[in-house]
Every structure is written in structure tokens, then in C-alpha cells.
Amino acid sequence: MTNSTRRPIVIDRFYEVLDEQTQAQLTPEQKQEIEGALVSITLSTHHRIDIRKSFPFFGTRYYMVFLLGRDLRKRLRKESTLVRIVVTLLILCGSIFAVLCLLLTLYMIKSAVGIDLIRNFHVGIWDWWLSLRNN
């Protein structure tokens, strides 16, 4: 076996569960091919962004995984046109929502500082917010 500090953890786990007699019968070439196959089919390969967090929520633990990197698989995943449309719409709606939240935040900061961009014209969000705080 090669140095385990440079190998992905999936390879170490594979050799831990593999029978010792079977492991002893493998040639170095076979080990290299098996390790390459394991790395190519698992998500434990190196990603540019790899965020894995778990957190408790009402006595149960949940996890979140966010991976971003180049797709190095030889076979592409088949996606239907409907899936592509739905993903595109979700990304579009999320982007529009993020931009609107940013614009609202900038507007609230501008109003709190007292800057008027257009004289005698106010959208009214700041006054509405102040009326909610005073009630």
C-alpha cells in the first residue's frame, strides 16, 4: 500500500473492510486500479470548495454538504429537459430574490443615513418600518 497520508480516506476505509487474505493476493497493479476506481466513483475526491457541517436541531442531528469542483467523471449524468428547466428557474428565482434583498438593504441604509437620491420622492418603506417600530 502507498502512504495513507496522501490517499483519500475512502481508500483507507476500503482496505480496512477488505479481507486480509484477499488484500495479500492483490498485485500492486491491481491495487492501483482499484484505488483509481474508488476515487473516480466516490465524492471523496478533492473539490475546490468542500463544506461539510452537522448541527443539532431539536434533539436530532442534521448535516449539510456543499461541494463545488470540476466534474471529472467519464460518463455524464443523463438529465431530462424538465429537470434543466426547473433548476434554471430555481437559480433565476434565487438570484432575483438575492438581488432584491440586497437592494432593500441598501435602500434601508440610505434611508437611515438620510440620503435622498430623488428630491421629494420616497418609496415609503422606511416610513412603514418606523411606524412598525413605534407601535
N, C-alpha and C positions, 0 to 999 in steps of 0.2 A: 504494500500500500504506500501511497505517497504521503507527504506531510499533511496532517489533518488541519493545520492552522490556515492553509491556503485553499482547502477544499470547501465547497458548500456543505452545510450541515446535513443536507439530505443524504449525501454520500456516506457520512459517518453513521447516520441512523440506519441506512441500508445494510452496512456491514455489521452493525450491532444485532440485527434480527436475522441475518443470514447464518445458516448452519456453518460451524467451523470446518467441518469436513468438506462441504461444498466450496467454501471460501479457499481452502488449501488447494483444491483441484483447479482453480481458475488460473489461467496463464496471465502474465502482465498485459498482453494484448486484449484478452477478454475483459480484464478488469477496467482497462482504459475505455473500451467500447461501452461497457455497462455504465461507467461513470458519466460518459458523454451523453448517453441516452437518458439517464436520470436527470441530468442538468437540463437537457433540452425539453423535457416534458413536465417539469415542475415549475412552480412560481418562486422557487428559492434562488433563482439566478439573480445576478446583480441588476438593480434598477437605479436609474438616476435619482428618483425620489421613492423612498420606501418608508412609509409611515405605518406603524402597527401599534395601536393603542387599545387597551382594555380599561373599562371603568365600571364601578358598581352602580346599580340603579335599582332601588327598592329591593335589596337583598339578592339580586341576580347580577351576574357579571355579563357585560356585553363587550364586543370588540369591534374595532373599526380598522380597515385595511385600505390604504391608498397607495397604489403602485403606479409609477409612470416611467416609461422607457421604450426603447425601440422593440418592435415585435420581430424576434429573430427566428420564429418558427418557420419550418419549410412549407407546411401546409397552412393555408389561410382558412379562417373560420368562415363558414357559409352564413351570410346574414340575409334575411329577407328584406324586400323593399319597405315593408311596413315597419320593421324594426329601425331601419335607417331614418324613415320619416319621423317616427316617434322620438328617437334620440336627437334628431336635428331640432324638432320642436321643443324638447326639454332644454336643450342647450340654449336655444334662442330665448325662451321664456326666462330661464335663469339669468342670462346676460342682460335682458331688458330690466328684470327686477333689480339686479345689482346696480345698473346704471341709474335707475330711478331712486334707489336708496342713497346712492352717492350724491345725486342732485338734491334730494331732500335734505341731506345732512349739510351740504354746502349752503343751501338756502337758509336753513335754521341758524347756522353760524353767522352768515351775512346779516340776518335779521337781529340776532343777539348783539352783534357789534354795532348795529345801527347804520349800516351802509345802504343807501338807496341807489340802485342801478338805473331805474327809470323813475323820474320825478312824478309824484302824485299817482303812482300805480303800485298797488300791493296785491298779492295773491290772497292774503288773508290767513295763511296757515299759521303764521307767528301769532297773530291776534287770537285765533282759535285756541292755540296752545296755551297762551297766557290766561284765557278765560277758563280753561280746564284746570289750570293750576290754582286759580283764585276760588274756585267752587269748593 
